[in-house]
Amino acid sequence: MKAPPFTYHAPQSIADAVALMGSLDNARVLAGGQSLMAMLNLRVAGPDHLVDLGRIPELSGIAETEATISVGAMTTQRMVERSELIARHCPLLTDAIAHVGHQQTRNRGTIGGSICHLDPGAELPVVACALDAELIATGVSGTRQIAFRDFPEGYLTSQLQPDEILVRVDFPKVTGRTGSAFLEFNRRPADFAIVSVAVQITLDDGGSIARAAIAFGGIQSAPVRLAEAEALLVARVPDVQTWDLAAQCATVLDCDGDELYPADYRRDLCAVLLTRALRKALRRAGERSHV
């Protein structure tokens, strides 16, 4: 099938894009288009207007502040994947990006497009959830900052207003003895995840866990933080018993299921992947202690 008819717009600035989104009825933003174009061709989406953000240079790029790494919403996934700055200060994002589609799709797909699309099986929203990313959006009423935890509103639905566009995503830099890991289970490489997990732990000077962040994807309409396990891990020595306790928290998660992958199956995957990710993150935290 082919896409239904629409009017194409190519604004040259953020202000022009916001003005278009605020004045047009039934308009959709076009970022990388890796999901939207397929939805158009399958007639799952039928906007009357497409507003292409690809000609707005200020929406793309990676910048560093004292505490954060700021990634422009139109920064391609391939640019993120190859960024030494992100690999050094936000390695969980580097780890996850390699699981996103194929290199060809990462060449076009954008970080903002993936996060705003909020596919339950997508990797980047899970990382944004685990790292408490802050999203900067601009609309007719001005600019606002949205914590990722408040961003999802339902299946494939975000808190963005019809006139707003995502400008950038701010990720906190890792500090101290911090290690991270991203793992997922899928039928074939590059498929959307059936279950994915993003983990980041920080060790104190005595080797105990000072902070933990755990987020799962693929189990509900939006990424889920495992707050119970995060709290349980703090102040504990990282060992087999500690990982087992965390895995037990995962076995009672509220998971969606289907005929192929029932909820119980996904819960079992959560526990297995979490244990593996915690071990990997611990190893990396030990490596960072020598940096």
N, C-alpha and C positions, 0 to 999 in steps of 0.2 A: 504494500500500500504506500501511498504518498501522503505527505502532510496536507492538512486542509489549508485553504487560502489564509494568508495573513499579510499584514503590512509590516515591512522591515524598517527599523530605525537604527541609525548608527551615531549616537551622540559622541561628541569630542571631549566632554568634560563631565565631572560628577554632577555639577549643577544642572547641565542639560539633561542628563539621565534622570535625575530626580524630578525635574519639571515634566518630562515625558511620562514617567510612572504616575505622577500625580494628576495628570490631565487625561490620560487614555483609559478607556474602559477595556477590561479583559486583556490586560497586557502581561507579558511574562518577560523576565530578564533572561538573556542568553549569555552564559558565561563560556565554559568550554564546550558545552553542547553534547557531551558524551552520553548523558541520560536523556536530556530533553529532546534531542533529534529523533531518538528511537521512539520516545513517547508520542511525538508528533506523527511519525510515519505509521504507528500502530493506532492512531486516533485515540490514544488514551488522554492526550492533552489537545485542546483546541483553542489556543489564544487568538484573538483578533489582531494583536500587535506583538512583535518581538523587538525588544530593546537590547541591542548588541553592545556589551560593555568592552569589547575587545579593542576599541580605539581610544581608550582612556588610560594614558600611561601611568597616572598617579595611583591607579588601582593595582599595579603590579610592582613587586620588589620585596626584598627582605632587609629589615633594618634592626639594629640592636640598640637597646637602652640599658641602663644599669641593671634592671631587674627582669627585662622581658626581651623576647624575640618577636618582632612584629612582622607579620606576613600579609602582604596585600591580597585582597580577595581574588584578584585575577592572576595571581602568581601561579604558574603551571606546576602541576605535581612533579614533573621532571626537574624543574628548577629547584624545588624543595628537596627532592631526592639527591641532587648533586651538590647541595649547599654545605660547605665545610662549617659555616657558622652554625647552622642548625644541628649538624652532626655533633658539634662540640658542646653546644648549650641546650639542645633539646633532642637528645638521641632517641627518645621514644617516638617522636614524629618521623625521624629517619627510618627507624625500624619498621614502622607501620606502612610507610609509603611504598615500600618495595612489594607489598601485598596487593596494592591497588591495580587491578586490571593488568594490562600489558604495557610495555614501554610505549607502544604507539598511542594508547589511550592516555597515558600519563603525559605525553607530549602536548596534548590538547586540553585535557581535563585540568580544572583549577581547584585550588584548595577551598575557595569560597563556594564554588558550585557544588562540591561534594557535601560540605557541611550544611548548606542551605537546603539541599535536596533531601537530606536526612533519611536515606535508605537504611532500613534496619540492619542490612548486612554490610554496609559500608564501613571502611576502616577509620577514616579521618574523624567522623563524629565521636567515635569511641575514644580516640586520643584526646580530643577536645574536652570530653567529659572527664577523663582521668586526670587531666592537668588543670582543671578549672580554668579553661581558656576564657578570655574576655573578647566579646565580639563588638566591633564598632560599626554602627549602622547610621546612615544619613538619609533623611527624608525631608519632606516639605517643612516640617516643624523643627528641623534642626538635627543635630547629631546626638546619639545616645549610646551608652555602653550597656551591653547585655551579658550577664554571666551565662555561660553555656548551660548551666543547670536549669535556667529559666527559659532557654531558647526553644526546645521542642514543645509543641502543643498537641501533637497527635501524629498519626501515620502520615509521613511525607509532608508534614505541616509544621512550619516554624512560627515564631512570634513576630517575624517581620510584617510590618504593615504594607498595604498595597503600594504606597508611594515610596517605600524605603528600599535601599540597596545596601548590601554588606560592603563595607569599605576595607576593613582589615581584621585580622585575628591576632590577638596578643597571647603568646604562650610564656609562662614563667621559665626562667633559666634554672637549670639544675644547680644545686649548691652542695658542697661537702661531699661526703661519701654516699653518693646517690647512684643507684643502678635501676635500669628499666628493661622491660621486655614486652614484646607484642607477639602473640601467637594466635593462630586461627585454624579452624578445621573447615575444609570445603571439599567438594567432590573432585574438583580438578583445580590445578593452579590457575589463578586469576578469576575464578568464580567468586561471587559474593559469599561471604562467610556464613556458614550455618551457625557457628558460635565463634566469637573472637574475644580475646581478653587483653587488656592493657594494664600493666603493672608498673609502679614506680615505688621504690623503698629507699629510705635514707637511714643510714646507720649513725649512731652516736660514737663518741670516742671510745667507749667501752665495748663496742661491737653489737649492742642491742639495737632494735629497730626504733628509731625516733619518729618516723612518719611513714605512712603507707597510703597508697592510692590504688584502687582496683576498680576497673570498669569493664563491663561485658557488653558485647554487641550481638545481634542476631536472636536475642531471646524475647524481646518486646519491641514495640513500635519505635522506641528510642533507646539510646544507651542507658545502662543501669549501673550505678555505683553500688558496690558491696560494702556499705558503711559498717555493718556489724563486724566483718572480718578486718577492716581497716583499724577499728578501735581495738579489736582483740590483739592485733599484732604489735601495737605500740608497747614499748618497754620490755618486750620479750626477746629472748635470744633466738636468732634464726636457726632452727634445727628441724629435724623430721617431724617431731611432735607439734611444733608450731605450724608447719605447713599443713599437717593433718587437720588441725583445728580450723584453719582458714578454709580448707576444702570442705569441711562439714557445713560451714555457713553457705557455701555455694550449692550444696545439695538440696536446700530448701528454697531456692530462688523461685519466684513466680515466673514461669516460662510459658510463652506461647508455643503451640505445637501444631503439626499438620500430619497428613497421612504418611509422609515419608520420614519426618523427624519429629516424633511425639515429644511432648514436654519433658517426660522422664528421661528420654535420650539426651535432650539438650542439657538437662541438669547434670547428668553424668559427665557430659563433655565439659561443662563449666568447671567441675571439680578437678578433672584430669588436667585441663589446660592451665588452671590456676596454679596447681602444684608445680607444673613444669615452668611456668612463667616466673614464679617466685624464686625458684632455684636459679634460673638464669639471671634474674635481676640481682640476686645476692652476689653471684659471681662477678657481675659487672661492677657492683658497688665496691667490692674488694679491689678490683683493678683500678678504679678511680682514686682509691686511697693512696696510690703511688704516683698519681699525676701531679 
